[in-house]
Amino acid sequence: MTKTISKVGNSQGIILDAALMDLARLKVGDKVNVTVIPESGAVVVMPIRKGPSQKQSNQPLGKRREITAKHCGNSRDGDAE
């Protein structure tokens, strides 16, 4: 999925649409851990949670959904238009 870095006040940010927030089980105000992989420049954002939710702990691993363009309203190949 392609996102664009936007100006947010005196900083920069990436807008996470509602579908992405839902898939990641995030809500406004949640804390996340941001890690940069120096070799690739990849930025990894992981929610900080106390443990798996009751719903997730009862769900088989095969039920996890990948984030796709279909879920986030982007074009078919995941590139922004």
N, C-alpha and C positions, 0 to 999 in steps of 0.2 A: 504494500500500500504506500502511496506517495503522499506526503504532507508537505506543506510549505511553512517555513519559519516566518512568523509575523512579528511586527513591532507591537509590544505590549508595554505602554508607558515608556520608561527608560531602558527596558529590557527587551528580550526576544522570547517568543514562545511558539508552541505548536498547539493548534486547536484540536481537541479530542471530541469528535462528534458523539451524539447520544448513543448510537449503536456501538461504537468502540468502547465507550464508558460502560455500557451494559455488559458487553462480552468480557471485559476485564474486571467486572464487578467493582467498579470504582464509582465514587460519588464526590461531589465538590467538598473539599476540606480533608479528604483522605491524605495521609502521608505516603510518600513513595521514596524509594531509594534509587538514585540515579548513578549509574556506573558508566565510565567510558573505557572501552577496550582500546588501549593505545595503538596496538598493531594495525587495527582496521579503522579506527575512528568511530566504531559503532557506539551508539548511546543506548543503554539498556535501562528501561524504567520498570521497576518492580514494586508492587504494592507492599506496604509493611502491614502484616497481619499477625495476629496472635496465634492463629492456627487455622486449619481448614474449616469452612463453614459446615454446618450440619448437613446441608443439602449436598455439598461437594464430597464430603467424606463418605456419603452413602451412594455416590454415583461411580460406576465403573470408569476406569481411565479411558476406555474407548469412546466414551460419550463426550469428551472434551472437544470443543469446536475450534477450528482455526479461524483466525480473522481473515475474512475474504472480502473482495470488492462488493459482493452481493450484500453482506451484512452491513457494510459501511456506506452504501450508496455511491460508490465510486464506479468508474467504468469497468468493463469486464476484465481487463488485464491488470487492474489495480492501480493504474496510473491516473493521476489527477488530470482533469481536462483544463 
